[in-house]
Every structure is written in C-alpha cells, then in structure tokens.
C-alpha cells in the first residue's frame, strides 16, 4: 500500500499513545466517553505521582547523592505534568489540530513525486518516533525492574525493607501484604504512564514538523512546474474531464491559487503549533540541560549497581533522541518554509511574461516570494527559534554542569 492508502506506523503509534492519555479525534459518543475515562486515569496518576516524587526529594535533602537521583525524578515529573496540563487547558484546540493534521498532512498524495516525498517523511518520522518511544518506555520499565530485582534478590526478615520503584514517605502499613502489592501496582502504572506521557506529546510535534516540511517540499515542486506542459495538461484533465483548452494560462493561474491556499494553510498550522507548544518548548529547553546533567552524573557516579547504570543509559538515550528529533525537525521545518520561494524562481516565469495577465501573475509571485523569505518556525516561549543551535546550546550547558558537579564532588570527597 502507498502512503495515501493507509496511515504510517509512526502516525498510528503517536495517535494511540495520545488516545490512552486522553486526547483523540473520535467523534462517536461512546468513544468520547472512553477517551474521557483515559483522561481521568491520567489525571489520577498525575495527582498521585507529583506528591510522591516531591516528598521523596524533600526527605532526602542533605545528601547530594540522593538529591541528585530524586531531583532528576522531580524534573522529569514536572516536565510531564507541565506538558499534560498545558495541552489539557487547550484540549479542544489540540484535538482539532489532531483532526486537521490527520486529514491534510499525510495520506493525500496525488502524484508519484508526492508519494515519494511522503514516504521519506514516513521513514524519517519512523526513526525519531520509534526510537524515542522505545527509550522512554524502557526507562520506565527499568525503574520497575530495579525494584523487583531488589525485592527478589534480598531475603528479607523485615517487610519494611521492601522497595518500591519510588520511595513512599508515609507512616502507614504500606509494606504489609496486600497493601504493598496495591501500592506497587499503582507505582507501576505511574511509571508506565510517565513513559508514555513523556514521549507522546513530543512525538506528535516531531511527526507534524516532519510532514509539514514534506508538504513545503511538495509545494515548492508544484510551484516549479507551474508553466510546464505536464502540469497544464494534468490540470486540464483534472478540471475538464480530459478536454483540452487553449487557455493554458488560466489553468496555471488556478494552480497558483491552489498553491497559495496550501501555503496559507501550512503557515496557519505552524502558528497553531506555536500557540500550543510555545511554553512547553521553552520549559523543555530550560530543563533538558539539568536532566542530561543529572542523568549523566548518575551514570558515572561510583557505587551504583549495574541495573541502575543500565537504566540511566536508557534515560540518556531517550533524552538525546528527544532533543535531536525535537531540534532537527523544527530546524528542517524552518528551512523548508524558506525554500518554497525557489519553486517560483525556477518556474520559467520569464518565458511567459508577454501579456498583461501574465505580468500581473508575476507580481503575485513576488508577493509570495517575499512572504516565503520570512521563515515559519517554532519558538521557546517566543524568545528564540528552535533550531539545531538549540541542541548545541543544551548539550554544552549540560556538560558544563556535569563537569562542575564532578569537580565539586571530588573536592568534597577529598
């Protein structure tokens, strides 16, 4: 099957993950009720997770080693809850965008070239979305496996020595059976949902960025072929049922108008993404450096057991894949939006400027070229555009923090 006959795997995976946290495009009353139940479950687990992680951070103050571990959990939980509630506050707008992107951005190829471009977008999205989802959910799974291995590998005479994935600071009989198993199950659900919610919103952003960049590439190609015989004949066939006409220019004008509408639509959808993700992008960029720094510190810190080191390898892998896909897709979107002007520039307009109508059309070309010179981009809170330079800055800051922590730890140990 071609791209226009089915949804690609990264699309289906992203929409599935969004659905089980409470966001979707279903219209039937029954499916909406089920989606609301998933949303209620997400709210419950978010309300349970943040106090649990925050209390753990509070009670471990005074020990930098423990604070570094619990602080990483607090930052991750903070980012997850921020993304969740930012999008929940604009749920109808977000779900409308989900619906529009599903209808318009992928699966609507009309020519072989467009099919090839969308296939390339599918492969690129497959790489980013699948890798990030695997790393994020593997990290959540390793939090659970670490606690399970500890409980299985220690012959405990005191039930209070049992371990949860995240320590609970409550003066209650939570270590007694069956209370321990109930709370352990709840924390398992917390961890799994954290992994899903950590990746699903960014996966959608990356997915849409990749396909919008592909649509800009398709638009550039359509503009480049405005005056070719192949394009004119295809327009004639599509609009006149195969009948030919001597008025080739009017068909080129009609095709150009369609291109302008597509350009306006792509600009609009980028502005919608900016409205929804601007604050999320800002906080993510600010927190990424600390997350990578603390995760790297846990990886190199002496005394950690093997399973914990493996867990933070997956954690760092997920963070790096997230940062790469996020910055790379935003960068490509910006570049593709500017490259649209090249399609008009190379459309052989200079061979068709003999009549007043054709010269008027060239004037419209100039307006579109001027608009294309202003790139479409996503920003961090409106302060800076997200590009590959953002990734470089985050990594530089993270390694600087990590070096400072190592030196401080070495001085303290001495």
LOFIBA-474894 format. One line per 5 residues: their letters; for each residue x, y, z of C-alpha. Coordinates in nm, 4 decimals, decimal comma. Example, Ala and Ser with C-alpha at 12.3 -4.5 7.8 and 13.67 -1.06 7.14 Angstrom:
<rs>
as	1,2300 -0,4500 0,7800 | 1,3670 -0,1060 0,7140
</rs>
This chain:
<rs>
xxxxx	0,0000 0,0000 0,0000 | 0,1061 0,3583 -0,0605 | 0,1106 0,6391 0,1890 | -0,2184 0,7776 0,0620 | -0,3970 0,4453 0,1300
xxxxx	-0,3022 0,3944 0,4922 | -0,1577 0,5734 0,7879 | 0,2096 0,5168 0,8539 | 0,3249 0,3284 1,1633 | 0,4619 0,6381 1,3440
xxxxx	0,1273 0,8111 1,2882 | -0,0716 0,5198 1,4275 | 0,1635 0,4799 1,7233 | 0,1561 0,8508 1,8101 | -0,2229 0,8741 1,7936
xxxxx	-0,2575 0,5556 2,0000 | -0,0325 0,6918 2,2751 | -0,2197 1,0224 2,2746 | -0,5504 0,8365 2,2958 | -0,4593 0,6395 2,6073
xxxxx	-0,3667 0,9593 2,7899 | -0,6951 1,1249 2,6958 | -0,6518 1,3027 2,3602 | -0,8016 1,1813 2,0333 | -1,0072 1,2531 1,7225
xxxxx	-1,3004 1,0145 1,7746 | -1,6460 1,1638 1,7183 | -1,8837 0,8961 1,8457 | -2,0300 0,9435 2,1945 | -1,9123 0,6019 2,3121
xxxxx	-1,5522 0,6609 2,2056 | -1,5552 1,0079 2,3593 | -1,6679 0,8620 2,6918 | -1,3914 0,6019 2,6761 | -1,1411 0,8754 2,5950
xxxxx	-1,2634 1,0760 2,8937 | -1,2064 0,7704 3,1146 | -0,8473 0,7512 2,9921 | -0,8115 1,1215 3,0673 | -0,9482 1,0728 3,4199
xxxxx	-0,6955 0,7928 3,4700 | -0,4159 1,0261 3,3563 | -0,5323 1,2952 3,5973 | -0,5421 1,0481 3,8856 | -0,1925 0,9162 3,8193
xxxxx	-0,0542 1,2687 3,7723 | -0,2107 1,3728 4,1042 | -0,0533 1,0676 4,2672 | 0,2903 1,0982 4,1068 | 0,3927 1,4543 4,1827
xxxxx	0,3392 1,4427 4,5634 | 0,5123 1,1045 4,5821 | 0,8207 1,2232 4,3930 | 0,8295 1,5624 4,5679 | 0,8137 1,4061 4,9163
xxxxx	1,0999 1,1766 4,8245 | 1,3070 1,4799 4,7198 | 1,2147 1,6671 5,0396 | 1,3155 1,3870 5,2770 | 1,6472 1,3194 5,1028
xxxxx	1,7740 1,6773 5,1414 | 2,1185 1,6952 5,2948 | 2,2583 1,4098 5,0840 | 2,3700 1,5346 4,7430 | 2,3906 1,1804 4,6078
xxxxx	2,0260 1,1096 4,6921 | 1,9094 1,4588 4,5975 | 2,0661 1,4208 4,2522 | 1,8695 1,0989 4,1997 | 1,5360 1,2244 4,3323
xxxxx	1,5882 1,5666 4,1722 | 1,6060 1,4013 3,8323 | 1,2734 1,2303 3,9029 | 1,1203 1,5620 4,0144 | 1,2354 1,7430 3,6988
xxxxx	1,1045 1,4665 3,4748 | 0,7698 1,4602 3,6539 | 0,7494 1,8402 3,6365 | 0,8043 1,8409 3,2591 | 0,5464 1,5649 3,2081
xxxxx	0,2801 1,7381 3,4163 | 0,3536 2,0757 3,2545 | 0,3031 1,9306 2,9055 | -0,0103 1,7484 3,0153 | -0,1852 2,0456 3,1749
xxxxx	-0,0764 2,2949 2,9072 | -0,2400 2,0824 2,6396 | -0,5337 1,9889 2,8635 | -0,6160 2,3590 2,9086 | -0,6464 2,3807 2,5259
xxxxx	-0,7864 2,0351 2,4721 | -1,0474 2,1255 2,2090 | -0,7932 2,3263 2,0072 | -0,5384 2,0456 2,0359 | -0,7829 1,7759 1,9292
xxxxx	-0,8962 1,9935 1,6388 | -0,5329 2,0161 1,5302 | -0,5007 1,6383 1,5628 | -0,8017 1,6005 1,3355 | -0,6846 1,8523 1,0760
xxxxx	-0,3334 1,7115 1,0579 | -0,4717 1,3595 1,0167 | -0,6924 1,4770 0,7283 | -0,4462 1,7043 0,5496 | -0,0790 1,6374 0,6203
xxxxx	-0,0298 1,2721 0,5346 | -0,2033 1,0238 0,3099 | -0,3133 1,2763 0,0435 | -0,0509 1,2234 -0,2269 | -0,1735 1,2877 -0,5832
xxxxx	0,1409 1,2191 -0,7864 | 0,4330 0,9807 -0,7734 | 0,6641 1,2604 -0,6601 | 0,4344 1,3485 -0,3691 | 0,4131 0,9817 -0,2745
xxxxx	0,7930 0,9584 -0,2658 | 0,8214 1,2717 -0,0509 | 0,5634 1,1410 0,1958 | 0,7438 0,8064 0,2076 | 1,0634 0,9893 0,3001
xxxxx	0,8722 1,1768 0,5703 | 0,7339 0,8471 0,6967 | 1,0818 0,6935 0,7201 | 1,2232 0,9971 0,8985 | 0,9327 1,0067 1,1431
xxxxx	0,9678 0,6308 1,1957 | 1,3277 0,6757 1,3093 | 1,2571 0,9586 1,5521 | 0,9222 0,8474 1,6929 | 1,0014 0,4783 1,7368
xxxxx	1,3436 0,5335 1,8951 | 1,2175 0,7929 2,1393 | 0,9158 0,5832 2,2383 | 1,1372 0,2768 2,2957 | 1,3884 0,4669 2,5100
xxxxx	1,1232 0,6470 2,7159 | 0,9208 0,3368 2,7936 | 1,2318 0,1247 2,8508 | 1,3419 0,3724 3,1175 | 1,0027 0,3452 3,2887
xxxxx	1,0241 -0,0349 3,2729 | 1,3753 -0,0351 3,4211 | 1,2551 0,1649 3,7223 | 1,0148 -0,1221 3,7940 | 1,2662 -0,3973 3,7170
xxxxx	1,5203 -0,2435 3,9554 | 1,2711 -0,2590 4,2447 | 1,1595 -0,6109 4,1533 | 1,5179 -0,7419 4,1363 | 1,5959 -0,5872 4,4728
xxxxx	1,2900 -0,7459 4,6371 | 1,3584 -1,0854 4,4799 | 1,7321 -1,0842 4,5466 | 1,7163 -0,9989 4,9173 | 1,5958 -1,2473 5,1753
xxxxx	1,4091 -1,0012 5,3965 | 1,3052 -1,0722 5,7534 | 1,1534 -0,7264 5,7928 | 0,8805 -0,6226 5,5471 | 0,9839 -0,2573 5,5788
xxxxx	1,2965 -0,3449 5,3808 | 1,0840 -0,3967 5,0717 | 1,1443 -0,1442 4,7973 | 0,9071 0,0496 4,5735 | 1,0107 0,1977 4,2381
xxxxx	0,9713 0,5366 4,4098 | 1,0073 0,5576 4,7871 | 0,6926 0,6419 4,9836 | 0,7306 0,8522 5,2979 | 0,4071 0,7692 5,4810
xxxxx	0,3624 0,6424 5,8350 | 0,1168 0,3761 5,7218 | 0,1311 -0,0045 5,6973 | 0,2092 0,0149 5,3260 | 0,4733 -0,2603 5,3417
xxxxx	0,2274 -0,5192 5,4697 | 0,0579 -0,7583 5,2311 | -0,1657 -0,6809 5,0389 | -0,1045 -0,3055 5,0817 | 0,2462 -0,3390 4,9419
xxxxx	0,1218 -0,5062 4,6239 | -0,1521 -0,2454 4,5758 | 0,0896 0,0473 4,6090 | 0,3492 -0,1297 4,3958 | 0,0890 -0,1750 4,1198
xxxxx	-0,0057 0,1938 4,1404 | 0,3578 0,2919 4,1060 | 0,3934 0,0583 3,8093 | 0,1055 0,2418 3,6438 | 0,2679 0,5739 3,7348
xxxxx	0,5939 0,4693 3,5722 | 0,4294 0,3370 3,2550 | 0,2144 0,6463 3,2160 | 0,5155 0,8681 3,2820 | 0,6979 0,6961 2,9954
xxxxx	0,4004 0,7380 2,7636 | 0,3287 1,0986 2,8583 | 0,6967 1,1870 2,8376 | 0,7138 1,0917 2,4700 | 0,3657 1,1158 2,3163
xxxxx	0,3337 1,4975 2,3028 | 0,6832 1,5474 2,1611 | 0,6302 1,2601 1,9203 | 0,3266 1,4376 1,7765 | 0,5209 1,7624 1,7460
xxxxx	0,8068 1,5873 1,5648 | 0,5634 1,3941 1,3437 | 0,3801 1,7090 1,2356 | 0,7055 1,9002 1,1836 | 0,8385 1,6283 0,9544
xxxxx	0,5238 1,6134 0,7425 | 0,4810 1,9929 0,7269 | 0,8381 2,0165 0,5961 | 0,7428 1,7499 0,3411 | 0,4345 1,9482 0,2381
xxxxx	0,6507 2,2583 0,1907 | 0,8766 2,0497 -0,0347 | 0,5754 1,9329 -0,2355 | 0,4515 2,2919 -0,2616 | 0,7917 2,4026 -0,3895
xxxxx	0,7792 2,1329 -0,6584 | 0,4263 2,2297 -0,7652 | 0,5299 2,5939 -0,7990 | 0,8361 2,4984 -1,0008 | 0,6177 2,3127 -1,2530
xxxxx	0,3553 2,5850 -1,2953 | 0,4430 2,6569 -1,6591 | 0,5334 2,3069 -1,7741 | 0,3173 2,1288 -2,0294 | 0,2856 1,8299 -1,7967
xxxxx	0,1368 2,0442 -1,5219 | -0,1014 2,2291 -1,7530 | -0,2297 1,9077 -1,9064 | -0,2775 1,7463 -1,5652 | -0,4787 2,0484 -1,4527
xxxxx	-0,6863 2,0366 -1,7699 | -0,7536 1,6667 -1,7189 | -0,8421 1,7119 -1,3531 | -1,0754 2,0056 -1,4096 | -1,2232 1,9431 -1,7562
xxxxx	-1,2562 1,5679 -1,7539 | -0,9837 1,5230 -2,0149 | -1,0926 1,8006 -2,2559 | -0,8140 2,0258 -2,3840 | -0,8213 2,4029 -2,3980
xxxxx	-0,6105 2,6777 -2,5495 | -0,6274 2,8880 -2,2353 | -0,3246 2,7315 -2,0668 | -0,2534 3,0451 -1,8651 | -0,5820 3,0375 -1,6768
xxxxx	-0,5064 2,6850 -1,5616 | -0,1624 2,7936 -1,4426 | -0,3343 3,0794 -1,2571 | -0,5774 2,8364 -1,0980 | -0,2956 2,6051 -0,9925
xxxxx	-0,1058 2,9004 -0,8454 | -0,4136 2,9984 -0,6438 | -0,4303 2,6442 -0,5073 | -0,0628 2,6678 -0,4139 | -0,1250 2,9970 -0,2344
xxxxx	-0,4095 2,8380 -0,0364 | -0,1833 2,5454 0,0559 | 0,0899 2,7873 0,1608 | -0,1555 2,9784 0,3802 | -0,2762 2,6529 0,5341
xxxxx	0,0775 2,5407 0,6199 | 0,1561 2,8805 0,7728 | -0,1643 2,8576 0,9783 | -0,0923 2,5083 1,1083 | 0,2583 2,6157 1,2146
xxxxx	0,1034 2,9096 1,4023 | -0,1352 2,6668 1,5763 | 0,1581 2,4511 1,6811 | 0,3362 2,7595 1,8101 | 0,0330 2,8562 2,0183
xxxxx	0,0062 2,5098 2,1726 | 0,3731 2,4253 2,2200 | 0,5453 2,7595 2,2810 | 0,5506 2,7360 2,6618 | 0,6216 2,3618 2,6502
xxxxx	0,9198 2,4209 2,4219 | 1,0583 2,6912 2,6492 | 1,0378 2,4822 2,9659 | 1,1694 2,1735 2,7884 | 1,4794 2,3559 2,6631
xxxxx	1,5417 2,5031 3,0088 | 1,5069 2,1664 3,1825 | 1,6862 1,9464 2,9264 | 2,0284 2,0649 3,0433 | 1,9596 1,9724 3,4063
xxxxx	1,8061 1,6380 3,3119 | 2,1036 1,5373 3,0954 | 2,3461 1,6610 3,3601 | 2,1850 1,4673 3,6469 | 2,1349 1,1545 3,4364
xxxxx	2,4997 1,1660 3,3299 | 2,6060 1,2098 3,6912 | 2,4058 0,9008 3,7927 | 2,5743 0,7071 3,5136 | 2,9316 0,7917 3,6171
xxxxx	2,8776 0,8037 3,9926 | 3,0692 0,5250 4,1718 | 2,8733 0,2752 4,3791 | 2,5676 0,2453 4,1542 | 2,4545 -0,1083 4,0761
xxxxx	2,4520 -0,2388 3,7192 | 2,0756 -0,2245 3,6703 | 2,0748 0,1424 3,7725 | 2,3515 0,2220 3,5261 | 2,1567 0,0449 3,2510
xxxxx	1,8503 0,2460 3,3491 | 2,0347 0,5737 3,3072 | 2,1894 0,4655 2,9783 | 1,8312 0,4262 2,8529 | 1,7398 0,7565 3,0174
xxxxx	2,0223 0,9456 2,8460 | 1,9470 0,7720 2,5164 | 1,5847 0,8831 2,5402 | 1,6777 1,2399 2,6320 | 1,9280 1,2685 2,3469
xxxxx	1,6888 1,1181 2,0910 | 1,4175 1,3545 2,2143 | 1,6441 1,6568 2,1906 | 1,7734 1,5566 1,8462 | 1,4297 1,4855 1,6968
xxxxx	1,2824 1,7993 1,8530 | 1,5510 2,0423 1,7340 | 1,6209 1,8722 1,3987 | 1,2549 1,8601 1,2909 | 1,1965 2,2233 1,3944
xxxxx	1,5113 2,3265 1,2045 | 1,4044 2,1406 0,8891 | 1,0577 2,2949 0,9081 | 1,2081 2,6433 0,9124 | 1,4445 2,5690 0,6226
xxxxx	1,1716 2,4052 0,4098 | 0,9378 2,7023 0,4598 | 1,2032 2,9385 0,3182 | 1,2943 2,7096 0,0285 | 0,9417 2,7476 -0,1142
xxxxx	1,0498 3,0636 -0,2976 | 1,2935 2,8613 -0,5105 | 0,9995 2,6858 -0,6737 | 0,8661 3,0144 -0,8103 | 1,2123 3,1407 -0,9010
xxxxx	1,2800 2,8317 -1,1171 | 0,9304 2,8110 -1,2709 | 1,0330 2,9609 -1,6090 | 0,8181 3,2662 -1,5456 | 1,0476 3,4677 -1,7719
xxxxx	0,9182 3,2732 -2,0744 | 0,5572 3,3738 -2,0078 | 0,5608 3,7476 -1,9389 | 0,4304 3,8784 -2,2715 | 0,0696 3,9542 -2,1797
xxxxx	-0,0715 4,1874 -1,9169 | -0,2319 3,8958 -1,7289 | 0,0932 3,7020 -1,7136 | 0,2787 4,0071 -1,5863 | 0,0121 4,0522 -1,3204
xxxxx	0,0643 3,6890 -1,2185 | 0,4388 3,7520 -1,1878 | 0,3570 4,0360 -0,9493 | 0,1680 3,7832 -0,7360 | 0,4759 3,5608 -0,7483
xxxxx	0,6830 3,8419 -0,5981 | 0,4398 3,8759 -0,3069 | 0,4606 3,5036 -0,2341 | 0,8407 3,5097 -0,2602 | 0,8541 3,7977 -0,0117
xxxxx	0,6333 3,6050 0,2321 | 0,8434 3,2904 0,1956 | 1,1528 3,4894 0,2957 | 1,0060 3,5061 0,6464 | 1,0614 3,1537 0,7826
xxxxx	0,7957 2,9629 0,9717 | 0,9458 2,8440 1,2965 | 0,8559 2,7211 1,6417 | 0,9971 2,9114 1,9365 | 1,0666 2,8675 2,3035
xxxxx	0,8078 3,0966 2,4578 | 0,8627 3,3472 2,1761 | 1,2177 3,4185 2,2986 | 1,4202 3,2151 2,0478 | 1,3567 2,9882 1,7481
xxxxx	1,4137 2,6145 1,7924 | 1,6977 2,5078 1,5621 | 1,9967 2,2753 1,5719 | 2,1792 2,5524 1,7561 | 1,9343 2,4909 2,0414
xxxxx	2,0562 2,1341 2,0706 | 2,4191 2,2516 2,0701 | 2,3473 2,5028 2,3468 | 2,1633 2,2484 2,5625 | 2,4405 1,9889 2,5313
xxxxx	2,7123 2,2458 2,6017 | 2,5301 2,3647 2,9133 | 2,4644 2,0088 3,0315 | 2,8308 1,9074 3,0020 | 2,9375 2,2274 3,1773
xxxxx	2,7061 2,1480 3,4700 | 2,8268 1,7878 3,4791 | 3,1924 1,8956 3,4877 | 3,1181 2,1388 3,7694 | 2,9384 1,8700 3,9720
xxxxx	3,2242 1,6227 3,9253 | 3,4802 1,8764 4,0395 | 3,2690 1,9755 4,3398 | 3,2160 1,6105 4,4330 | 3,5906 1,5481 4,4052
xxxx	3,6693 1,8411 4,6352 | 3,4089 1,7224 4,8852 | 3,5445 1,3683 4,8835 | 3,8993 1,4933 4,9326
</rs>
